[in-house]
Amino acid sequence: MKATKDMFVADVLNMDRGTIPIFFRHGLHCLGCSMSHGETLEEACAVHNLDLAQLLDDLNVYLTEASAEAETGS
């Protein structure tokens, strides 16, 4: 699955907890707060003045690699 700007932060976390360090690197540290369930990636980046395109790129690179590893069993 691919992360998109319209996805809620919590939905991305539920897809793969391995995304947590990516959020941290980008300055999103309050992943357990209630806003994560009602705030899209786009909204979170706007509120925290973060680069949405870079966050999406980093998340999707990770998710693609994790999916490939799961398929090959490595």
N, CA, C, O and CB atoms as a CASP TS submission, in Angstrom:
PFRMAT TS
TARGET T0000
AUTHOR 0000-0000-0000
METHOD Language model
MODEL 1
PARENT N/A
ATOM      1  N   MET     1       0.835  -1.178   0.000  1.00  0.00           N
ATOM      2  CA  MET     1       0.000   0.000   0.000  1.00  0.00           C
ATOM      3  C   MET     1       0.880   1.241   0.000  1.00  0.00           C
ATOM      4  O   MET     1       2.011   1.218   0.486  1.00  0.00           O
ATOM      5  CB  MET     1      -0.950  -0.002   1.209  1.00  0.00           C
ATOM      6  N   LYS     2       0.357   2.299  -0.539  1.00  0.00           N
ATOM      7  CA  LYS     2       1.091   3.553  -0.686  1.00  0.00           C
ATOM      8  C   LYS     2       0.485   4.615   0.231  1.00  0.00           C
ATOM      9  O   LYS     2      -0.736   4.716   0.351  1.00  0.00           O
ATOM     10  CB  LYS     2       1.074   4.032  -2.164  1.00  0.00           C
ATOM     11  N   ALA     3       1.338   5.399   0.872  1.00  0.00           N
ATOM     12  CA  ALA     3       0.876   6.521   1.688  1.00  0.00           C
ATOM     13  C   ALA     3       0.540   7.693   0.766  1.00  0.00           C
ATOM     14  O   ALA     3       1.275   7.993  -0.175  1.00  0.00           O
ATOM     15  CB  ALA     3       1.954   6.933   2.745  1.00  0.00           C
ATOM     16  N   THR     4      -0.583   8.345   1.055  1.00  0.00           N
ATOM     17  CA  THR     4      -0.999   9.510   0.279  1.00  0.00           C
ATOM     18  C   THR     4      -1.270  10.676   1.221  1.00  0.00           C
ATOM     19  O   THR     4      -1.441  10.486   2.425  1.00  0.00           O
ATOM     20  CB  THR     4      -2.255   9.190  -0.573  1.00  0.00           C
ATOM     21  N   LYS     5      -1.308  11.866   0.672  1.00  0.00           N
ATOM     22  CA  LYS     5      -1.499  13.070   1.485  1.00  0.00           C
ATOM     23  C   LYS     5      -2.834  13.085   2.214  1.00  0.00           C
ATOM     24  O   LYS     5      -2.976  13.762   3.232  1.00  0.00           O
ATOM     25  CB  LYS     5      -1.391  14.296   0.618  1.00  0.00           C
ATOM     26  N   ASP     6      -3.815  12.346   1.705  1.00  0.00           N
ATOM     27  CA  ASP     6      -5.151  12.337   2.292  1.00  0.00           C
ATOM     28  C   ASP     6      -5.330  11.291   3.387  1.00  0.00           C
ATOM     29  O   ASP     6      -6.396  11.218   3.998  1.00  0.00           O
ATOM     30  CB  ASP     6      -6.164  12.105   1.221  1.00  0.00           C
ATOM     31  N   MET     7      -4.317  10.493   3.642  1.00  0.00           N
ATOM     32  CA  MET     7      -4.407   9.462   4.684  1.00  0.00           C
ATOM     33  C   MET     7      -4.200  10.094   6.055  1.00  0.00           C
ATOM     34  O   MET     7      -3.424  11.036   6.214  1.00  0.00           O
ATOM     35  CB  MET     7      -3.363   8.337   4.443  1.00  0.00           C
ATOM     36  N   PHE     8      -4.914   9.551   7.042  1.00  0.00           N
ATOM     37  CA  PHE     8      -4.695   9.991   8.416  1.00  0.00           C
ATOM     38  C   PHE     8      -3.365   9.442   8.914  1.00  0.00           C
ATOM     39  O   PHE     8      -2.949   8.348   8.531  1.00  0.00           O
ATOM     40  CB  PHE     8      -5.858   9.535   9.339  1.00  0.00           C
ATOM     41  N   VAL     9      -2.709  10.207   9.764  1.00  0.00           N
ATOM     42  CA  VAL     9      -1.434   9.784  10.342  1.00  0.00           C
ATOM     43  C   VAL     9      -1.594   8.409  10.986  1.00  0.00           C
ATOM     44  O   VAL     9      -0.757   7.530  10.781  1.00  0.00           O
ATOM     45  CB  VAL     9      -0.929  10.819  11.383  1.00  0.00           C
ATOM     46  N   ALA    10      -2.656   8.216  11.758  1.00  0.00           N
ATOM     47  CA  ALA    10      -2.878   6.942  12.447  1.00  0.00           C
ATOM     48  C   ALA    10      -3.032   5.785  11.466  1.00  0.00           C
ATOM     49  O   ALA    10      -2.617   4.666  11.767  1.00  0.00           O
ATOM     50  CB  ALA    10      -4.113   7.033  13.334  1.00  0.00           C
ATOM     51  N   ASP    11      -3.617   6.031  10.308  1.00  0.00           N
ATOM     52  CA  ASP    11      -3.790   4.962   9.321  1.00  0.00           C
ATOM     53  C   ASP    11      -2.446   4.493   8.775  1.00  0.00           C
ATOM     54  O   ASP    11      -2.248   3.301   8.538  1.00  0.00           O
ATOM     55  CB  ASP    11      -4.686   5.437   8.169  1.00  0.00           C
ATOM     56  N   VAL    12      -1.527   5.428   8.579  1.00  0.00           N
ATOM     57  CA  VAL    12      -0.187   5.050   8.110  1.00  0.00           C
ATOM     58  C   VAL    12       0.516   4.245   9.195  1.00  0.00           C
ATOM     59  O   VAL    12       1.160   3.237   8.903  1.00  0.00           O
ATOM     60  CB  VAL    12       0.654   6.309   7.730  1.00  0.00           C
ATOM     61  N   LEU    13       0.399   4.680  10.438  1.00  0.00           N
ATOM     62  CA  LEU    13       1.008   3.945  11.550  1.00  0.00           C
ATOM     63  C   LEU    13       0.432   2.540  11.658  1.00  0.00           C
ATOM     64  O   LEU    13       1.159   1.589  11.942  1.00  0.00           O
ATOM     65  CB  LEU    13       0.802   4.698  12.869  1.00  0.00           C
ATOM     66  N   ASN    14      -0.854   2.410  11.435  1.00  0.00           N
ATOM     67  CA  ASN    14      -1.492   1.091  11.508  1.00  0.00           C
ATOM     68  C   ASN    14      -1.082   0.191  10.351  1.00  0.00           C
ATOM     69  O   ASN    14      -1.090  -1.033  10.486  1.00  0.00           O
ATOM     70  CB  ASN    14      -3.005   1.241  11.525  1.00  0.00           C
ATOM     71  N   MET    15      -0.722   0.784   9.213  1.00  0.00           N
ATOM     72  CA  MET    15      -0.249  -0.016   8.073  1.00  0.00           C
ATOM     73  C   MET    15       1.059  -0.704   8.430  1.00  0.00           C
ATOM     74  O   MET    15       1.264  -1.878   8.121  1.00  0.00           O
ATOM     75  CB  MET    15      -0.064   0.869   6.814  1.00  0.00           C
ATOM     76  N   ASP    16       1.950   0.052   9.094  1.00  0.00           N
ATOM     77  CA  ASP    16       3.271  -0.498   9.422  1.00  0.00           C
ATOM     78  C   ASP    16       3.904   0.373  10.497  1.00  0.00           C
ATOM     79  O   ASP    16       4.205   1.544  10.265  1.00  0.00           O
ATOM     80  CB  ASP    16       4.192  -0.575   8.154  1.00  0.00           C
ATOM     81  N   ARG    17       4.101  -0.207  11.669  1.00  0.00           N
ATOM     82  CA  ARG    17       4.703   0.530  12.790  1.00  0.00           C
ATOM     83  C   ARG    17       6.152   0.929  12.497  1.00  0.00           C
ATOM     84  O   ARG    17       6.714   1.780  13.186  1.00  0.00           O
ATOM     85  CB  ARG    17       4.648  -0.315  14.066  1.00  0.00           C
ATOM     86  N   GLY    18       6.746   0.324  11.492  1.00  0.00           N
ATOM     87  CA  GLY    18       8.096   0.687  11.101  1.00  0.00           C
ATOM     88  C   GLY    18       8.197   2.101  10.556  1.00  0.00           C
ATOM     89  O   GLY    18       9.298   2.611  10.346  1.00  0.00           O
ATOM     90  N   THR    19       7.050   2.741  10.325  1.00  0.00           N
ATOM     91  CA  THR    19       7.056   4.122   9.841  1.00  0.00           C
ATOM     92  C   THR    19       7.326   5.126  10.962  1.00  0.00           C
ATOM     93  O   THR    19       7.589   6.298  10.690  1.00  0.00           O
ATOM     94  CB  THR    19       5.729   4.443   9.174  1.00  0.00           C
ATOM     95  N   ILE    20       7.264   4.682  12.211  1.00  0.00           N
ATOM     96  CA  ILE    20       7.445   5.597  13.347  1.00  0.00           C
ATOM     97  C   ILE    20       8.749   6.389  13.254  1.00  0.00           C
ATOM     98  O   ILE    20       8.717   7.612  13.388  1.00  0.00           O
ATOM     99  CB  ILE    20       7.416   4.816  14.655  1.00  0.00           C
ATOM    100  N   PRO    21       9.901   5.737  13.029  1.00  0.00           N
ATOM    101  CA  PRO    21      11.140   6.524  12.940  1.00  0.00           C
ATOM    102  C   PRO    21      11.128   7.560  11.816  1.00  0.00           C
ATOM    103  O   PRO    21      11.786   8.595  11.920  1.00  0.00           O
ATOM    104  CB  PRO    21      12.312   5.598  12.744  1.00  0.00           C
ATOM    105  N   ILE    22      10.390   7.290  10.752  1.00  0.00           N
ATOM    106  CA  ILE    22      10.301   8.252   9.646  1.00  0.00           C
ATOM    107  C   ILE    22       9.547   9.495  10.108  1.00  0.00           C
ATOM    108  O   ILE    22       9.969  10.621   9.845  1.00  0.00           O
ATOM    109  CB  ILE    22       9.597   7.617   8.409  1.00  0.00           C
ATOM    110  N   PHE    23       8.432   9.282  10.797  1.00  0.00           N
ATOM    111  CA  PHE    23       7.695  10.426  11.337  1.00  0.00           C
ATOM    112  C   PHE    23       8.577  11.223  12.298  1.00  0.00           C
ATOM    113  O   PHE    23       8.597  12.453  12.248  1.00  0.00           O
ATOM    114  CB  PHE    23       6.409   9.955  12.055  1.00  0.00           C
ATOM    115  N   PHE    24       9.303  10.526  13.169  1.00  0.00           N
ATOM    116  CA  PHE    24      10.188  11.204  14.122  1.00  0.00           C
ATOM    117  C   PHE    24      11.245  12.033  13.400  1.00  0.00           C
ATOM    118  O   PHE    24      11.496  13.181  13.768  1.00  0.00           O
ATOM    119  CB  PHE    24      10.865  10.181  15.045  1.00  0.00           C
ATOM    120  N   ARG    25      11.865  11.453  12.370  1.00  0.00           N
ATOM    121  CA  ARG    25      12.901  12.177  11.616  1.00  0.00           C
ATOM    122  C   ARG    25      12.362  13.453  10.985  1.00  0.00           C
ATOM    123  O   ARG    25      13.088  14.433  10.818  1.00  0.00           O
ATOM    124  CB  ARG    25      13.486  11.280  10.530  1.00  0.00           C
ATOM    125  N   HIS    26      11.091  13.428  10.642  1.00  0.00           N
ATOM    126  CA  HIS    26      10.480  14.596  10.002  1.00  0.00           C
ATOM    127  C   HIS    26       9.899  15.587  11.010  1.00  0.00           C
ATOM    128  O   HIS    26       9.354  16.619  10.618  1.00  0.00           O
ATOM    129  CB  HIS    26       9.391  14.148   9.052  1.00  0.00           C
ATOM    130  N   GLY    27      10.010  15.284  12.294  1.00  0.00           N
ATOM    131  CA  GLY    27       9.542  16.219  13.314  1.00  0.00           C
ATOM    132  C   GLY    27       8.132  15.984  13.802  1.00  0.00           C
ATOM    133  O   GLY    27       7.576  16.831  14.501  1.00  0.00           O
ATOM    134  N   LEU    28       7.538  14.856  13.453  1.00  0.00           N
ATOM    135  CA  LEU    28       6.205  14.510  13.953  1.00  0.00           C
ATOM    136  C   LEU    28       6.388  13.527  15.110  1.00  0.00           C
ATOM    137  O   LEU    28       6.580  12.329  14.905  1.00  0.00           O
ATOM    138  CB  LEU    28       5.296  13.895  12.812  1.00  0.00           C
ATOM    139  N   HIS    29       6.322  14.065  16.328  1.00  0.00           N
ATOM    140  CA  HIS    29       6.623  13.262  17.508  1.00  0.00           C
ATOM    141  C   HIS    29       5.385  12.848  18.293  1.00  0.00           C
ATOM    142  O   HIS    29       5.462  11.926  19.106  1.00  0.00           O
ATOM    143  CB  HIS    29       7.545  14.020  18.406  1.00  0.00           C
ATOM    144  N   CYS    30       4.270  13.487  18.080  1.00  0.00           N
ATOM    145  CA  CYS    30       3.066  13.213  18.872  1.00  0.00           C
ATOM    146  C   CYS    30       2.162  12.234  18.118  1.00  0.00           C
ATOM    147  O   CYS    30       1.027  12.560  17.772  1.00  0.00           O
ATOM    148  CB  CYS    30       2.300  14.532  19.187  1.00  0.00           C
ATOM    149  N   LEU    31       2.676  11.051  17.876  1.00  0.00           N
ATOM    150  CA  LEU    31       1.951  10.082  17.051  1.00  0.00           C
ATOM    151  C   LEU    31       0.785   9.433  17.780  1.00  0.00           C
ATOM    152  O   LEU    31      -0.135   8.923  17.140  1.00  0.00           O
ATOM    153  CB  LEU    31       2.892   9.014  16.572  1.00  0.00           C
ATOM    154  N   GLY    32       0.810   9.444  19.091  1.00  0.00           N
ATOM    155  CA  GLY    32      -0.264   8.818  19.855  1.00  0.00           C
ATOM    156  C   GLY    32      -1.366   9.778  20.256  1.00  0.00           C
ATOM    157  O   GLY    32      -2.339   9.370  20.890  1.00  0.00           O
ATOM    158  N   CYS    33      -1.234  11.039  19.901  1.00  0.00           N
ATOM    159  CA  CYS    33      -2.249  12.010  20.314  1.00  0.00           C
ATOM    160  C   CYS    33      -3.532  11.822  19.500  1.00  0.00           C
ATOM    161  O   CYS    33      -3.539  11.182  18.449  1.00  0.00           O
ATOM    162  CB  CYS    33      -1.716  13.454  20.149  1.00  0.00           C
ATOM    163  N   SER    34      -4.593  12.388  20.013  1.00  0.00           N
ATOM    164  CA  SER    34      -5.894  12.215  19.358  1.00  0.00           C
ATOM    165  C   SER    34      -5.922  12.814  17.954  1.00  0.00           C
ATOM    166  O   SER    34      -6.704  12.367  17.115  1.00  0.00           O
ATOM    167  CB  SER    34      -6.987  12.846  20.201  1.00  0.00           C
ATOM    168  N   MET    35      -5.097  13.804  17.686  1.00  0.00           N
ATOM    169  CA  MET    35      -5.082  14.425  16.360  1.00  0.00           C
ATOM    170  C   MET    35      -4.614  13.459  15.274  1.00  0.00           C
ATOM    171  O   MET    35      -4.977  13.619  14.109  1.00  0.00           O
ATOM    172  CB  MET    35      -4.186  15.653  16.373  1.00  0.00           C
ATOM    173  N   SER    36      -3.821  12.469  15.639  1.00  0.00           N
ATOM    174  CA  SER    36      -3.311  11.543  14.623  1.00  0.00           C
ATOM    175  C   SER    36      -4.434  10.751  13.964  1.00  0.00           C
ATOM    176  O   SER    36      -4.271  10.231  12.860  1.00  0.00           O
ATOM    177  CB  SER    36      -2.301  10.585  15.243  1.00  0.00           C
ATOM    178  N   HIS    37      -5.578  10.662  14.648  1.00  0.00           N
ATOM    179  CA  HIS    37      -6.713   9.919  14.095  1.00  0.00           C
ATOM    180  C   HIS    37      -7.605  10.784  13.208  1.00  0.00           C
ATOM    181  O   HIS    37      -8.443  10.262  12.473  1.00  0.00           O
ATOM    182  CB  HIS    37      -7.538   9.330  15.219  1.00  0.00           C
ATOM    183  N   GLY    38      -7.429  12.094  13.272  1.00  0.00           N
ATOM    184  CA  GLY    38      -8.279  12.974  12.482  1.00  0.00           C
ATOM    185  C   GLY    38      -7.515  13.980  11.656  1.00  0.00           C
ATOM    186  O   GLY    38      -8.099  14.902  11.087  1.00  0.00           O
ATOM    187  N   GLU    39      -6.196  13.804  11.589  1.00  0.00           N
ATOM    188  CA  GLU    39      -5.357  14.738  10.847  1.00  0.00           C
ATOM    189  C   GLU    39      -4.665  13.992   9.712  1.00  0.00           C
ATOM    190  O   GLU    39      -3.996  12.983   9.935  1.00  0.00           O
ATOM    191  CB  GLU    39      -4.315  15.416  11.782  1.00  0.00           C
ATOM    192  N   THR    40      -4.832  14.497   8.504  1.00  0.00           N
ATOM    193  CA  THR    40      -4.185  13.859   7.358  1.00  0.00           C
ATOM    194  C   THR    40      -2.697  14.196   7.355  1.00  0.00           C
ATOM    195  O   THR    40      -2.245  15.094   8.065  1.00  0.00           O
ATOM    196  CB  THR    40      -4.848  14.306   6.028  1.00  0.00           C
ATOM    197  N   LEU    41      -1.958  13.467   6.553  1.00  0.00           N
ATOM    198  CA  LEU    41      -0.535  13.769   6.410  1.00  0.00           C
ATOM    199  C   LEU    41      -0.353  15.201   5.916  1.00  0.00           C
ATOM    200  O   LEU    41       0.532  15.919   6.381  1.00  0.00           O
ATOM    201  CB  LEU    41       0.142  12.773   5.441  1.00  0.00           C
ATOM    202  N   GLU    42      -1.190  15.605   4.979  1.00  0.00           N
ATOM    203  CA  GLU    42      -1.099  16.966   4.445  1.00  0.00           C
ATOM    204  C   GLU    42      -1.345  17.999   5.541  1.00  0.00           C
ATOM    205  O   GLU    42      -0.613  18.984   5.642  1.00  0.00           O
ATOM    206  CB  GLU    42      -2.104  17.163   3.299  1.00  0.00           C
ATOM    207  N   GLU    43      -2.362  17.782   6.352  1.00  0.00           N
ATOM    208  CA  GLU    43      -2.668  18.716   7.437  1.00  0.00           C
ATOM    209  C   GLU    43      -1.554  18.742   8.482  1.00  0.00           C
ATOM    210  O   GLU    43      -1.174  19.810   8.961  1.00  0.00           O
ATOM    211  CB  GLU    43      -3.997  18.342   8.099  1.00  0.00           C
ATOM    212  N   ALA    44      -1.033  17.573   8.832  1.00  0.00           N
ATOM    213  CA  ALA    44       0.045  17.497   9.824  1.00  0.00           C
ATOM    214  C   ALA    44       1.273  18.257   9.341  1.00  0.00           C
ATOM    215  O   ALA    44       1.914  18.969  10.113  1.00  0.00           O
ATOM    216  CB  ALA    44       0.411  16.028  10.118  1.00  0.00           C
ATOM    217  N   CYS    45       1.593  18.103   8.072  1.00  0.00           N
ATOM    218  CA  CYS    45       2.755  18.812   7.522  1.00  0.00           C
ATOM    219  C   CYS    45       2.518  20.317   7.501  1.00  0.00           C
ATOM    220  O   CYS    45       3.436  21.092   7.766  1.00  0.00           O
ATOM    221  CB  CYS    45       3.069  18.310   6.103  1.00  0.00           C
ATOM    222  N   ALA    46       1.304  20.734   7.191  1.00  0.00           N
ATOM    223  CA  ALA    46       0.992  22.165   7.170  1.00  0.00           C
ATOM    224  C   ALA    46       1.096  22.763   8.572  1.00  0.00           C
ATOM    225  O   ALA    46       1.664  23.841   8.745  1.00  0.00           O
ATOM    226  CB  ALA    46      -0.417  22.401   6.596  1.00  0.00           C
ATOM    227  N   VAL    47       0.555  22.074   9.565  1.00  0.00           N
ATOM    228  CA  VAL    47       0.570  22.561  10.945  1.00  0.00           C
ATOM    229  C   VAL    47       1.996  22.657  11.481  1.00  0.00           C
ATOM    230  O   VAL    47       2.334  23.592  12.206  1.00  0.00           O
ATOM    231  CB  VAL    47      -0.267  21.642  11.844  1.00  0.00           C
ATOM    232  N   HIS    48       2.826  21.685  11.118  1.00  0.00           N
ATOM    233  CA  HIS    48       4.192  21.624  11.651  1.00  0.00           C
ATOM    234  C   HIS    48       5.234  22.198  10.683  1.00  0.00           C
ATOM    235  O   HIS    48       6.437  22.086  10.916  1.00  0.00           O
ATOM    236  CB  HIS    48       4.548  20.186  11.983  1.00  0.00           C
ATOM    237  N   ASN    49       4.756  22.813   9.595  1.00  0.00           N
ATOM    238  CA  ASN    49       5.636  23.428   8.591  1.00  0.00           C
ATOM    239  C   ASN    49       6.685  22.436   8.073  1.00  0.00           C
ATOM    240  O   ASN    49       7.882  22.724   8.058  1.00  0.00           O
ATOM    241  CB  ASN    49       6.336  24.660   9.186  1.00  0.00           C
ATOM    242  N   LEU    50       6.206  21.268   7.652  1.00  0.00           N
ATOM    243  CA  LEU    50       7.081  20.207   7.155  1.00  0.00           C
ATOM    244  C   LEU    50       6.886  20.012   5.659  1.00  0.00           C
ATOM    245  O   LEU    50       5.870  20.422   5.097  1.00  0.00           O
ATOM    246  CB  LEU    50       6.814  18.890   7.900  1.00  0.00           C
ATOM    247  N   ASP    51       7.852  19.394   5.029  1.00  0.00           N
ATOM    248  CA  ASP    51       7.832  19.126   3.594  1.00  0.00           C
ATOM    249  C   ASP    51       7.017  17.856   3.325  1.00  0.00           C
ATOM    250  O   ASP    51       7.498  16.743   3.538  1.00  0.00           O
ATOM    251  CB  ASP    51       9.282  18.981   3.037  1.00  0.00           C
ATOM    252  N   LEU    52       5.793  18.034   2.862  1.00  0.00           N
ATOM    253  CA  LEU    52       4.895  16.911   2.598  1.00  0.00           C
ATOM    254  C   LEU    52       5.469  15.962   1.562  1.00  0.00           C
ATOM    255  O   LEU    52       5.426  14.745   1.744  1.00  0.00           O
ATOM    256  CB  LEU    52       3.542  17.416   2.135  1.00  0.00           C
ATOM    257  N   ALA    53       6.002  16.501   0.482  1.00  0.00           N
ATOM    258  CA  ALA    53       6.528  15.650  -0.593  1.00  0.00           C
ATOM    259  C   ALA    53       7.653  14.757  -0.085  1.00  0.00           C
ATOM    260  O   ALA    53       7.720  13.581  -0.443  1.00  0.00           O
ATOM    261  CB  ALA    53       7.029  16.510  -1.762  1.00  0.00           C
ATOM    262  N   GLN    54       8.528  15.301   0.737  1.00  0.00           N
ATOM    263  CA  GLN    54       9.646  14.510   1.260  1.00  0.00           C
ATOM    264  C   GLN    54       9.155  13.445   2.234  1.00  0.00           C
ATOM    265  O   GLN    54       9.647  12.317   2.217  1.00  0.00           O
ATOM    266  CB  GLN    54      10.672  15.422   1.951  1.00  0.00           C
ATOM    267  N   LEU    55       8.186  13.795   3.086  1.00  0.00           N
ATOM    268  CA  LEU    55       7.620  12.813   4.015  1.00  0.00           C
ATOM    269  C   LEU    55       6.987  11.666   3.243  1.00  0.00           C
ATOM    270  O   LEU    55       7.231  10.499   3.551  1.00  0.00           O
ATOM    271  CB  LEU    55       6.579  13.472   4.945  1.00  0.00           C
ATOM    272  N   LEU    56       6.176  11.991   2.241  1.00  0.00           N
ATOM    273  CA  LEU    56       5.530  10.946   1.442  1.00  0.00           C
ATOM    274  C   LEU    56       6.559  10.079   0.733  1.00  0.00           C
ATOM    275  O   LEU    56       6.417   8.857   0.678  1.00  0.00           O
ATOM    276  CB  LEU    56       4.579  11.568   0.420  1.00  0.00           C
ATOM    277  N   ASP    57       7.587  10.706   0.195  1.00  0.00           N
ATOM    278  CA  ASP    57       8.631   9.944  -0.486  1.00  0.00           C
ATOM    279  C   ASP    57       9.304   8.974   0.482  1.00  0.00           C
ATOM    280  O   ASP    57       9.468   7.796   0.165  1.00  0.00           O
ATOM    281  CB  ASP    57       9.675  10.892  -1.103  1.00  0.00           C
ATOM    282  N   ASP    58       9.691   9.458   1.647  1.00  0.00           N
ATOM    283  CA  ASP    58      10.362   8.601   2.625  1.00  0.00           C
ATOM    284  C   ASP    58       9.452   7.470   3.104  1.00  0.00           C
ATOM    285  O   ASP    58       9.890   6.326   3.227  1.00  0.00           O
ATOM    286  CB  ASP    58      10.829   9.432   3.819  1.00  0.00           C
ATOM    287  N   LEU    59       8.190   7.791   3.370  1.00  0.00           N
ATOM    288  CA  LEU    59       7.244   6.756   3.800  1.00  0.00           C
ATOM    289  C   LEU    59       7.065   5.703   2.715  1.00  0.00           C
ATOM    290  O   LEU    59       7.075   4.506   3.003  1.00  0.00           O
ATOM    291  CB  LEU    59       5.885   7.382   4.158  1.00  0.00           C
ATOM    292  N   ASN    60       6.903   6.137   1.477  1.00  0.00           N
ATOM    293  CA  ASN    60       6.636   5.188   0.397  1.00  0.00           C
ATOM    294  C   ASN    60       7.850   4.358   0.016  1.00  0.00           C
ATOM    295  O   ASN    60       7.704   3.204  -0.387  1.00  0.00           O
ATOM    296  CB  ASN    60       6.139   5.922  -0.812  1.00  0.00           C
ATOM    297  N   VAL    61       9.035   4.918   0.136  1.00  0.00           N
ATOM    298  CA  VAL    61      10.244   4.109  -0.076  1.00  0.00           C
ATOM    299  C   VAL    61      10.280   3.001   0.973  1.00  0.00           C
ATOM    300  O   VAL    61      10.510   1.836   0.648  1.00  0.00           O
ATOM    301  CB  VAL    61      11.541   4.992   0.001  1.00  0.00           C
ATOM    302  N   TYR    62      10.051   3.370   2.230  1.00  0.00           N
ATOM    303  CA  TYR    62      10.051   2.370   3.299  1.00  0.00           C
ATOM    304  C   TYR    62       8.961   1.319   3.068  1.00  0.00           C
ATOM    305  O   TYR    62       9.233   0.121   3.143  1.00  0.00           O
ATOM    306  CB  TYR    62       9.851   3.050   4.667  1.00  0.00           C
ATOM    307  N   LEU    63       7.740   1.757   2.789  1.00  0.00           N
ATOM    308  CA  LEU    63       6.626   0.819   2.622  1.00  0.00           C
ATOM    309  C   LEU    63       6.850  -0.125   1.445  1.00  0.00           C
ATOM    310  O   LEU    63       6.498  -1.302   1.522  1.00  0.00           O
ATOM    311  CB  LEU    63       5.319   1.583   2.429  1.00  0.00           C
ATOM    312  N   THR    64       7.426   0.372   0.368  1.00  0.00           N
ATOM    313  CA  THR    64       7.732  -0.468  -0.789  1.00  0.00           C
ATOM    314  C   THR    64       8.772  -1.516  -0.430  1.00  0.00           C
ATOM    315  O   THR    64       8.628  -2.688  -0.775  1.00  0.00           O
ATOM    316  CB  THR    64       8.225   0.387  -1.965  1.00  0.00           C
ATOM    317  N   GLU    65       9.823  -1.089   0.266  1.00  0.00           N
ATOM    318  CA  GLU    65      10.877  -2.029   0.665  1.00  0.00           C
ATOM    319  C   GLU    65      10.350  -3.060   1.658  1.00  0.00           C
ATOM    320  O   GLU    65      10.682  -4.241   1.557  1.00  0.00           O
ATOM    321  CB  GLU    65      12.064  -1.272   1.276  1.00  0.00           C
ATOM    322  N   ALA    66       9.538  -2.629   2.610  1.00  0.00           N
ATOM    323  CA  ALA    66       8.982  -3.547   3.602  1.00  0.00           C
ATOM    324  C   ALA    66       8.059  -4.564   2.942  1.00  0.00           C
ATOM    325  O   ALA    66       8.049  -5.735   3.320  1.00  0.00           O
ATOM    326  CB  ALA    66       8.223  -2.771   4.686  1.00  0.00           C
ATOM    327  N   SER    67       7.291  -4.120   1.963  1.00  0.00           N
ATOM    328  CA  SER    67       6.391  -5.017   1.241  1.00  0.00           C
ATOM    329  C   SER    67       7.176  -6.046   0.443  1.00  0.00           C
ATOM    330  O   SER    67       6.818  -7.224   0.419  1.00  0.00           O
ATOM    331  CB  SER    67       5.471  -4.223   0.312  1.00  0.00           C
ATOM    332  N   ALA    68       8.245  -5.605  -0.208  1.00  0.00           N
ATOM    333  CA  ALA    68       9.080  -6.521  -0.993  1.00  0.00           C
ATOM    334  C   ALA    68       9.741  -7.556  -0.091  1.00  0.00           C
ATOM    335  O   ALA    68       9.831  -8.729  -0.453  1.00  0.00           O
ATOM    336  CB  ALA    68      10.153  -5.740  -1.775  1.00  0.00           C
ATOM    337  N   GLU    69      10.203  -7.127   1.082  1.00  0.00           N
ATOM    338  CA  GLU    69      10.820  -8.059   2.023  1.00  0.00           C
ATOM    339  C   GLU    69       9.807  -9.075   2.529  1.00  0.00           C
ATOM    340  O   GLU    69      10.135 -10.250   2.695  1.00  0.00           O
ATOM    341  CB  GLU    69      11.435  -7.301   3.200  1.00  0.00           C
ATOM    342  N   ALA    70       8.582  -8.630   2.773  1.00  0.00           N
ATOM    343  CA  ALA    70       7.540  -9.537   3.253  1.00  0.00           C
ATOM    344  C   ALA    70       7.201 -10.580   2.193  1.00  0.00           C
ATOM    345  O   ALA    70       6.940 -11.740   2.514  1.00  0.00           O
ATOM    346  CB  ALA    70       6.280  -8.749   3.644  1.00  0.00           C
ATOM    347  N   GLU    71       7.205 -10.162   0.931  1.00  0.00           N
ATOM    348  CA  GLU    71       6.884 -11.087  -0.157  1.00  0.00           C
ATOM    349  C   GLU    71       7.974 -12.127  -0.368  1.00  0.00           C
ATOM    350  O   GLU    71       7.688 -13.278  -0.698  1.00  0.00           O
ATOM    351  CB  GLU    71       6.657 -10.321  -1.444  1.00  0.00           C
ATOM    352  N   THR    72       9.225 -11.719  -0.177  1.00  0.00           N
ATOM    353  CA  THR    72      10.330 -12.657  -0.398  1.00  0.00           C
ATOM    354  C   THR    72      10.688 -13.424   0.864  1.00  0.00           C
ATOM    355  O   THR    72      11.446 -14.393   0.822  1.00  0.00           O
ATOM    356  CB  THR    72      11.552 -11.917  -0.909  1.00  0.00           C
ATOM    357  N   GLY    73      10.134 -12.980   1.992  1.00  0.00           N
ATOM    358  CA  GLY    73      10.400 -13.676   3.242  1.00  0.00           C
ATOM    359  C   GLY    73      11.743 -13.363   3.847  1.00  0.00           C
ATOM    360  O   GLY    73      12.210 -14.098   4.716  1.00  0.00           O
ATOM    361  N   SER    74      12.395 -12.267   3.404  1.00  0.00           N
ATOM    362  CA  SER    74      13.704 -11.926   3.966  1.00  0.00           C
ATOM    363  C   SER    74      13.574 -11.078   5.190  1.00  0.00           C
ATOM    364  O   SER    74      14.580 -10.701   5.790  1.00  0.00           O
ATOM    365  CB  SER    74      14.553 -11.216   2.950  1.00  0.00           C
TER
END
